[in-house]
Amino acid sequence: MNREKVNILLVDDQPAKLLSYESILGELEENLIRAASGREALDRLLKTDVAVLLADVNMPDLDGFELASMIRQHPRFQKLAIIFVSAVHLTDSDRLKGYQLGAADYVTVPVIPEILRAKVRVFVDLYRKTRELENLNSQLESRVEERAAALAASEERFRLAMEAVRGGLYDWTIETNAWWRSAGLAALLGSPAEPDRPSYEWWQSRIHPDDVERGWKDARSALDIAAPAFDVQYRVRHHKGHWIWVWDRGRIVRDGDGRVIRVVGHVTDVNAQKEAEDALKQADDRKNEFLAILSHELRNPLAPIRNAVNVLRVEGSSQAEIQKGRDIIDRQVDHLSRILNDLLDVNRITRNKVELQMSPLNLAEAIQPAIEASNGTFAQHGPSLHVSIPESIHVRGDAIRLTQVFTNLLNNSAQYTPAGGEVWLSAEVEGEVAVIRVRDTGKGIAQEKLPHVFQMFYQDTDTAPYAHEGLGIGLTLVARIVELHGGTVQVTSAGLNAGSEFTVRLPALLDWVAPDRSEQALATNGKGTRAVRRVLIADDNEDCAESLAMLLRLKGYDVRTASDGPQAIQMAAQFFPEAVLLDIGMPTLNGYDVARMMREEPWGKHLLMIAQTGWGQARDRQRSQEAGFDAHLTKPVDCAALMKLLCSSPGGKHGPGDGG
């Protein structure tokens, strides 16, 4: 009997061995395929169906174990028979490793031809039988599909009546006004008590009054104009009293004179779909409103920045005017940075991409910076702030993120509380929970608006639309961050003009004792420092590089700039900087590559290397650290943070320009 030959793949880096295997297995009269390396074997596997793979364990590029591991990762080769050939004694551990990686059998060197042929023949026969079974299974599946198609064709007359599951059938006989309905239709309405013989009038009485003249009227029109069917959506009353949307599709049966004698239809519950459509529309409206507010919020800081720049350009401006212009630019850039950071934060947090730096901390350490950060908002809007925070409350959390929570809550109360109003910030421990409250005498929140306060882009238009700063994402951030800490946040209000109260609950650390600060200080002050004077800035954005260089020169640093990676490396080899600020996204060579290359140079071993980039997630900081950076700053670079890196040190030494 003629049979189709199968492929046997022989893998060995020594041609003599391959020739020997071919000689031994030639008697099997199968297709023998050579591969001189593991990588060549992978290439041939992807192009050819193979029954058995015979591989040497010890090969230079990919050994047999590594090859088997890579093969088993591909779904197509899960059942491929792999036989390892080894010239060295294999321990039980080695054999176990091979079997775990998918080896089917082992052959030791010197190879006994009869044994090798017998083992390969077994797997070849098994491969053929498997293929035969697969072919039989395929034929059976084809027959089943043919029978299923025939069955579907025979049941075609029932398809129209049973085309949906959620809902029910009805059959209305016009002459007798008899109304039959399936159990599914009763279930759709919540199985209410019905008359013994439901009628057309019974169903019509359950239709929403606003829909009788719209949706149901369309169905009646179809009966009058000799249409073959109707398709309408309307609301019906559930037996619990609320309204649900249904989709009513009916077939109209007429007699020889064209008179309607029967209507058979199907009613489907589409309430969830309608609610989803409404929610989608509301989300779209919120998105459009958010984009309008975002445009407004971005343009607002640009106007004073532009005005201040024009003032600085005018010759003869007084020193006071120049300083005032600088202060305006500084404040507005900070405002833009906060907007950008909020947008990035809410994107990361809602996609669960944020990583909290959790540690035990005194709650006051997170709240005090929030109070300081919100001072400007309180000064602008005029309410007074009363604080009552015990020093003894401890939680486990991310201090920076918790400060963000309390800053947003304080700013929110300050913005919605008029001048002369009051805001109270308090904290206490209730059982095993730290409870922080922010209460105000401000505009308050209508009861129906309370469930939406923490939704993305939500703005309460009852308190004068667009009257307050913000994008409608601050409270969303609050809710997400608190949830990530295993806590809860809720809001209460007695209504408009009755103030509001936000309550944050976090798991408390009841038995935690803070470490001795003096010991921490001693440990920190033992570190060395560097006094930086020469700085190299590399950035393909010329304005960014030159403006930062100008700032550092004014503070007394010797600064050079480069516009790409190769130029930065060349300049560093001549300038010997003590600190390098590298933009990550430079062309030709990115910042990571430049950092690695600089670290390999003798002059780059002890460089203070700082990454500056618009990417600030945890994985970006990790990449910077792996590339050899000492610090990672996000753009726009915080001047104070940069000065701290360049000037300050644990040992108390100072760089140039800090006045020390």
C-alpha positions in Angstrom: 0.0 0.0 0.0 1.4 3.4 -1.0 1.7 5.7 1.9 2.7 9.3 2.1 6.2 9.9 3.5 6.5 12.0 6.7 9.2 14.4 7.6 11.9 13.6 10.2 14.0 16.6 11.3 17.6 15.9 12.2 19.4 18.6 14.3 23.1 18.6 15.0 25.9 21.1 14.6 28.3 18.3 13.4 27.8 17.2 9.8 29.3 13.8 10.4 26.6 13.0 13.0 23.9 14.1 10.6 25.3 11.8 7.9 25.3 9.0 10.4 21.7 9.6 11.4 20.7 9.7 7.8 22.4 6.3 7.2 20.7 4.7 10.2 17.2 6.1 9.4 17.3 5.7 5.7 15.8 2.2 6.0 12.5 3.8 7.2 12.1 5.4 3.8 10.8 8.7 5.1 11.9 12.3 4.3 15.0 13.2 6.3 15.6 16.9 6.7 18.8 18.4 8.0 19.3 21.4 10.4 22.8 22.4 11.4 21.7 24.5 14.4 18.8 25.1 16.7 17.8 28.3 14.9 17.8 26.6 11.5 15.6 23.9 13.0 13.1 26.5 14.2 13.0 27.9 10.7 12.4 24.5 9.1 9.7 23.7 11.6 7.8 26.8 10.7 7.9 25.9 7.0 7.4 22.1 7.2 5.1 19.6 9.0 7.4 17.3 11.0 6.6 14.0 12.6 9.7 13.5 14.7 12.6 15.8 15.7 15.9 14.2 16.6 18.2 16.8 18.3 21.6 16.8 19.9 21.5 18.1 23.5 24.8 19.9 23.3 24.8 22.6 20.5 26.5 26.0 20.6 23.8 28.5 19.7 20.7 26.8 21.1 21.2 23.5 23.0 18.6 20.8 22.8 16.8 21.8 26.0 16.5 25.4 24.9 15.3 24.4 21.5 12.6 22.1 23.0 11.5 24.9 25.3 11.0 27.3 22.4 9.2 24.7 20.3 6.7 23.9 23.1 5.8 27.5 23.4 4.2 27.4 19.9 0.7 25.8 19.9 1.3 24.1 16.6 4.1 22.0 18.0 2.6 20.9 21.4 2.4 17.2 20.3 5.7 17.1 18.3 7.8 14.0 19.2 11.2 15.1 20.4 14.1 12.7 20.8 17.3 13.9 22.5 20.7 12.6 21.6 23.4 13.0 24.2 27.1 12.1 24.1 27.5 12.7 27.9 26.1 10.8 30.8 22.7 12.3 31.7 21.7 12.4 35.4 18.2 11.7 36.5 17.8 15.5 37.0 18.9 16.1 33.4 16.4 13.6 32.1 13.6 15.0 34.3 14.4 18.5 32.9 14.2 17.2 29.4 10.9 15.5 30.0 9.5 18.6 31.6 10.5 20.6 28.5 8.7 18.1 26.2 11.2 15.4 25.4 9.5 12.1 24.3 12.7 9.9 24.6 16.5 9.8 24.9 19.2 8.1 22.9 22.8 8.0 24.1 26.0 8.1 22.1 27.3 5.8 20.7 24.0 5.4 19.0 22.8 1.8 18.4 21.2 1.9 15.0 18.5 -0.7 15.7 17.4 1.1 18.9 17.3 4.5 17.2 15.3 3.1 14.2 12.9 1.4 16.5 12.2 4.5 18.6 11.8 6.8 15.6 9.5 4.2 13.9 7.2 4.1 16.9 6.7 7.9 16.8 6.3 7.9 13.0 3.6 5.3 13.3 1.9 7.3 16.1 2.0 10.4 14.0 0.4 8.6 11.1 -2.4 7.2 13.3 -3.0 10.6 14.8 -3.3 12.2 11.3 -5.7 9.4 10.3 -7.8 10.1 13.4 -7.8 13.8 12.6 -9.0 13.2 9.1 -11.8 10.9 10.4 -12.8 13.5 12.9 -12.8 16.2 10.2 -15.1 14.0 8.1 -17.4 13.4 11.0 -17.6 17.1 11.7 -18.5 17.8 8.1 -21.3 15.3 8.3 -22.5 16.8 11.6 -22.5 20.2 9.9 -24.5 18.9 7.0 -27.1 17.3 9.3 -27.3 20.5 11.4 -27.9 22.6 8.2 -30.6 20.2 7.2 -32.2 20.4 10.6 -32.1 24.2 10.5 -33.8 24.2 7.2 -36.6 21.9 8.4 -37.2 24.2 11.3 -37.3 27.4 9.3 -41.0 28.0 9.9 -40.3 28.3 13.6 -37.4 30.7 13.3 -39.4 33.9 13.1 -41.3 33.2 16.2 -38.2 32.2 18.2 -35.5 34.6 17.1 -34.9 36.0 20.5 -34.7 34.7 24.0 -35.3 37.7 26.3 -39.0 38.4 25.9 -42.0 36.4 24.7 -44.4 35.6 21.9 -48.0 36.7 21.5 -50.8 35.7 19.1 -53.7 38.1 18.7 -56.8 36.9 16.9 -58.7 39.9 15.8 -62.2 38.5 15.4 -62.4 37.1 18.9 -60.0 39.6 20.5 -58.2 36.6 22.0 -54.7 37.4 23.2 -52.4 34.4 23.7 -49.0 35.1 25.2 -46.1 32.9 26.1 -44.6 32.5 29.6 -41.7 34.7 28.5 -43.9 37.7 28.0 -45.3 37.3 31.5 -41.8 37.0 32.9 -40.8 40.2 31.0 -43.4 42.0 33.0 -42.4 40.4 36.3 -45.1 37.7 36.2 -47.9 40.1 37.4 -51.4 39.0 38.1 -53.3 38.8 34.8 -56.8 38.3 33.7 -57.8 34.8 32.8 -58.1 35.8 29.2 -55.6 38.7 28.4 -56.8 41.0 25.6 -55.4 43.6 23.3 -56.9 46.3 25.7 -55.1 44.7 28.6 -51.7 45.0 26.9 -52.5 48.5 25.6 -53.3 49.6 29.2 -49.7 48.8 30.2 -48.1 51.0 27.6 -46.6 54.3 28.8 -49.1 57.2 28.1 -46.4 59.1 26.1 -45.8 56.1 23.9 -49.4 55.2 23.1 -49.7 58.1 20.5 -46.2 57.4 19.2 -45.0 53.8 19.2 -48.2 51.9 19.5 -49.8 54.3 16.9 -47.2 53.1 14.4 -48.3 49.5 15.0 -52.0 50.4 14.4 -51.0 52.3 11.2 -49.4 49.1 9.9 -52.7 47.3 10.3 -54.6 50.0 8.4 -52.2 50.4 5.4 -51.9 46.8 4.5 -48.3 46.5 5.7 -47.0 42.9 6.2 -45.3 43.7 9.5 -44.5 46.3 12.1 -41.5 47.1 14.2 -41.8 49.6 17.2 -40.2 50.4 20.5 -42.1 51.7 23.5 -42.3 51.5 27.3 -44.5 49.2 29.3 -45.2 49.1 33.0 -43.5 46.4 35.1 -45.7 44.9 37.8 -43.4 46.6 40.4 -44.5 49.9 39.0 -41.4 51.1 37.0 -41.2 51.4 33.2 -39.1 49.2 30.9 -38.4 49.6 27.2 -39.5 46.8 24.8 -39.0 46.1 21.1 -42.2 44.8 19.5 -41.9 43.1 16.1 -45.1 41.7 14.6 -46.3 39.8 11.5 -49.7 40.7 10.1 -51.9 37.9 8.6 -54.7 38.9 6.3 -57.5 37.0 4.6 -58.2 36.9 0.9 -60.0 40.3 1.1 -57.0 42.0 2.8 -58.6 42.2 6.2 -56.4 41.6 9.2 -57.4 38.4 10.9 -54.3 37.7 13.1 -51.1 39.3 14.5 -48.2 37.2 15.7 -45.3 38.9 17.3 -42.4 38.9 19.6 -41.7 41.4 22.4 -38.0 41.8 23.5 -36.7 43.5 26.6 -34.3 46.2 25.4 -34.3 48.2 28.6 -30.6 47.5 29.2 -29.8 48.6 25.7 -31.8 51.9 26.1 -30.0 52.6 29.4 -26.6 52.0 27.8 -27.6 54.3 25.0 -28.6 57.0 27.5 -25.4 56.5 29.5 -23.4 56.7 26.3 -25.1 59.9 25.4 -24.5 61.4 28.8 -20.8 60.3 28.7 -20.5 61.9 25.3 -22.1 65.1 26.6 -19.7 65.0 29.6 -16.7 64.5 27.2 -17.8 67.5 25.0 -18.2 69.6 28.1 -14.9 68.4 29.4 -13.2 69.4 26.1 -14.8 72.8 26.3 -13.6 73.3 29.9 -10.1 71.9 29.0 -9.8 74.5 26.2 -10.9 77.2 28.6 -8.5 76.0 31.4 -5.6 75.8 29.0 -6.2 79.3 27.4 -6.6 81.0 30.8 -3.0 80.6 31.8 -1.7 81.4 28.3 -3.1 84.9 28.4 -1.2 86.2 31.4 1.9 84.3 30.3 1.7 86.1 26.9 1.1 89.5 28.6 4.0 88.9 31.0 6.3 88.0 28.1 5.4 91.2 26.4 6.1 93.2 29.5 9.5 91.6 29.8 10.2 92.6 26.2 9.5 96.3 26.8 12.7 98.3 27.3 12.6 100.5 30.3 10.4 98.2 32.4 11.1 98.6 36.1 12.7 95.9 38.2 9.4 95.6 40.1 7.4 95.1 36.8 9.9 92.5 35.6 9.7 90.6 38.8 6.0 90.7 38.7 6.0 89.4 35.2 8.3 86.5 36.3 6.0 85.7 39.2 3.0 85.6 36.8 4.7 83.2 34.4 5.9 81.0 37.3 2.4 80.8 38.8 0.7 80.1 35.4 3.3 77.5 34.4 2.7 75.7 37.7 -1.1 75.9 37.0 -0.5 74.3 33.6 1.7 71.6 35.1 -1.0 70.7 37.6 -3.6 70.4 34.8 -1.3 68.1 32.9 -0.4 66.1 35.9 -4.1 65.6 36.8 -4.8 64.4 33.3 -1.9 62.0 33.3 -2.8 60.8 36.8 -6.5 60.1 36.0 -5.4 58.2 32.9 -3.0 56.0 34.8 -5.2 55.4 37.8 -8.4 54.5 35.8 -6.3 52.0 33.8 -4.7 50.6 36.9 -1.3 51.6 35.7 -0.3 53.5 38.9 2.0 52.0 41.4 1.7 53.2 45.0 4.8 53.6 47.2 3.3 52.3 50.3 4.9 52.7 53.7 3.7 53.5 57.3 3.3 57.2 57.8 1.9 59.8 60.2 -1.3 61.1 58.6 -0.2 64.6 59.4 2.8 64.2 57.1 0.4 63.8 54.2 -2.1 66.5 55.3 0.3 69.3 56.1 1.6 69.6 52.6 -2.0 69.6 51.3 -2.8 72.5 53.5 0.2 74.4 52.3 -0.6 73.6 48.6 -4.2 74.8 49.0 -3.3 78.1 50.7 -3.4 80.0 47.4 -6.9 78.7 46.6 -8.2 79.7 50.1 -6.6 83.2 49.7 -8.2 83.6 46.3 -11.7 82.6 47.3 -11.8 83.9 50.9 -13.1 81.2 53.2 -11.3 80.4 56.5 -9.8 77.0 57.2 -10.0 75.3 60.7 -7.7 72.3 61.2 -7.8 69.6 63.9 -5.4 66.8 63.1 -3.9 64.7 66.0 -0.3 63.7 65.7 -0.9 60.2 66.7 -2.9 58.9 63.7 -0.9 56.5 61.5 -1.8 54.8 58.2 -0.1 52.7 55.6 -0.1 54.6 52.3 1.7 56.6 49.6 2.4 60.0 51.2 2.5 61.8 47.8 -0.8 60.3 46.6 -2.6 61.0 49.9 -1.4 64.6 49.8 -3.0 64.8 46.4 -6.3 63.5 47.8 -6.4 66.0 50.6 -5.2 68.9 48.4 -8.1 68.2 45.9 -10.6 68.0 48.7 -9.4 71.3 50.3 -9.3 73.1 46.9 -12.8 71.8 46.1 -14.2 73.2 49.4 -12.3 76.5 49.0 -13.6 77.0 45.4 -17.2 76.3 46.3 -17.3 78.2 49.6 -17.7 82.0 49.2 -15.6 84.7 51.1 -16.6 84.7 54.8 -17.5 81.0 54.7 -15.7 78.3 56.7 -14.0 75.0 56.0 -13.1 72.4 58.6 -10.5 69.7 58.2 -10.4 67.1 61.0 -9.2 63.6 61.6 -9.8 60.9 64.2 -9.7 57.1 64.7 -12.9 55.2 64.8 -12.2 51.6 65.8 -9.6 50.4 63.3 -10.3 53.2 60.7 -8.7 56.6 60.3 -11.5 59.0 59.4 -10.7 62.3 57.7 -13.4 64.9 57.1 -13.5 68.0 55.0 -16.7 70.0 55.8 -17.7 73.4 54.5 -20.5 76.0 54.5 -20.4 76.4 50.7 -22.8 76.0 47.8 -23.8 72.4 48.8 -25.0 69.7 46.4 -28.5 68.8 45.4 -29.5 65.3 46.5 -30.0 63.9 43.0 -26.4 65.1 42.1 -24.7 63.3 45.0 -24.3 59.9 43.2 -22.5 61.6 40.3 -19.9 63.7 42.2 -17.0 61.2 41.8 -17.7 60.5 38.1 -15.2 61.5 35.5 -15.6 65.0 34.0 -18.6 65.7 36.3 -19.3 69.4 37.0 -22.2 70.6 39.1 -23.9 73.2 36.8 -26.3 74.1 39.7 -23.5 76.2 41.2 -23.0 78.5 38.2 -21.5 76.7 35.2 -17.9 77.4 34.4 -17.6 79.6 37.5 -14.9 77.5 39.1 -11.6 76.3 37.9 -11.0 72.6 37.2 -11.6 69.8 34.7 -14.0 67.7 36.7 -11.4 65.1 37.4 -10.1 66.0 40.8 -12.7 64.2 42.8 -12.4 61.2 40.4 -8.7 61.0 41.3 -9.7 61.3 45.0 -12.0 58.3 44.8 -9.6 56.1 42.8 -6.6 56.8 45.0 -8.5 56.2 48.2 -9.8 52.9 46.7 -6.2 51.9 45.9 -5.4 52.4 49.6 -8.2 50.0 50.6 -10.3 52.9 51.8 -13.6 54.7 50.9 -14.7 58.2 50.3 -18.3 59.6 50.5 -20.0 62.9 50.2 -23.0 64.2 52.0 -25.0 67.5 51.7 -28.3 68.8 52.9 -28.8 70.4 49.6 -28.0 73.6 47.7 -26.5 76.4 49.8 -26.3 74.0 52.8 -22.6 73.1 52.5 -21.1 69.6 52.0 -18.9 67.1 53.8 -16.4 64.7 52.3 -15.4 61.7 54.5 -12.3 59.6 53.7 -11.8 56.3 55.6 -8.5 54.5 55.6 -7.3 51.5 57.5 -5.4 52.7 60.6 -2.1 51.4 61.9 -2.9 51.1 65.6 0.3 49.6 67.0 2.9 51.2 64.8 5.8 53.1 66.4 7.6 55.7 64.3 11.4 55.1 63.9 13.8 57.4 65.7 14.3 60.4 63.4 17.8 61.1 64.8 19.0 57.7 63.8 17.6 58.2 60.3 19.4 61.5 60.1 22.7 60.0 61.2 22.3 57.2 58.6 21.6 59.7 55.9 24.3 62.2 56.7 26.9 59.5 56.4 26.6 59.6 52.6 29.1 61.5 50.4 28.2 64.2 47.9 29.5 66.0 44.8 29.7 69.7 44.2 28.5 70.2 40.6 29.8 73.1 38.5 30.0 71.9 34.9 26.6 70.8 33.4 25.8 69.4 29.9 22.3 69.6 28.6 21.2 67.4 25.7 17.8 67.9 24.1 16.6 68.1 20.5 14.2 70.8 21.5 16.5 73.8 21.2 14.2 76.2 23.2 14.0 73.7 26.0 17.8 73.2 26.2 18.7 76.9 25.8 16.1 78.1 28.3 17.3 75.6 31.0 20.9 76.4 30.2 20.2 80.1 30.6 18.7 79.5 34.0 21.6 77.4 35.2 24.1 80.0 33.9 22.3 82.7 35.9 22.9 80.5 39.0 26.6 80.3 38.3 27.0 77.0 36.4 29.2 76.4 33.4 26.8 74.9 30.9 27.0 73.4 27.4 24.2 72.2 25.2 23.9 69.5 22.6 21.0 68.8 20.2 21.4 65.0 19.8 23.0 61.9 21.4 26.2 61.7 19.3 26.9 65.4 19.8 26.3 65.0 23.6 28.8 62.1 23.8 31.4 64.0 21.7 31.0 67.2 23.8 31.1 65.3 27.1 34.4 63.8 26.1 35.9 67.3 25.6 34.0 69.3 28.3 34.1 66.7 31.1 30.8 67.7 32.8 30.0 66.8 36.4 26.3 66.5 35.6 24.4 65.6 32.5 20.7 66.3 31.7 19.5 64.0 28.9 16.3 64.2 27.1 15.0 60.6 26.6 13.3 61.1 23.2 16.2 62.4 21.1 16.7 61.2 17.5 19.5 59.0 16.4 20.4 57.9 19.9 17.8 58.2 22.6 18.6 59.2 26.2 18.8 55.6 27.5 21.5 54.7 24.8 23.5 57.9 25.5 23.5 57.2 29.3 24.7 53.6 28.8 27.5 54.8 26.4 28.6 57.5 28.8 28.7 55.2 31.8 31.2 53.0 29.8 33.7 55.9 29.5 36.2 56.5 32.3 34.9 60.1 32.6 31.3 58.9 32.8 31.6 56.5 35.7 30.8 59.1 38.4 28.7 61.5 36.4 25.5 62.9 38.0 23.1 61.7 35.2 19.6 63.1 35.2 16.8 62.0 32.8 14.3 64.7 31.7 11.3 63.5 29.8 7.5 63.8 29.4 7.1 60.1 30.5 6.8 59.7 34.2 5.3 56.3 35.0 6.9 53.8 37.2 8.1 51.6 34.3 9.7 54.8 32.8 11.6 55.5 36.0 12.7 51.9 36.1 14.1 52.1 32.6 16.0 55.2 33.5 17.5 53.5 36.5 18.5 50.5 34.5 20.2 52.7 31.9 22.4 54.3 34.5 20.5 57.5 35.4 20.8 58.8 39.0 17.5 60.7 38.8 14.3 61.0 36.6 12.6 64.4 36.2 9.4 64.9 34.2 8.9 67.9 31.9 8.5 70.7 32.6 11.4 70.2 35.0 10.7 71.5 38.5 13.5 74.1 39.1 13.5 73.5 42.8 13.9 69.7 42.3 16.7 70.3 39.8 18.5 72.7 42.1 18.2 70.2 45.0 19.9 67.5 42.8 22.7 69.8 41.7 23.2 71.8 44.8 22.1 70.0 47.9 23.6 66.9 49.4 23.1 64.7 52.5 26.5 65.8 53.7 25.6 69.4 53.7 27.8 70.5 50.8 26.5 73.0 48.2 27.0 73.6 44.5 27.3 77.0 43.0 24.5 79.5 43.0 22.6 78.4 46.1 23.9 81.2 48.3 25.5 78.7 50.7 
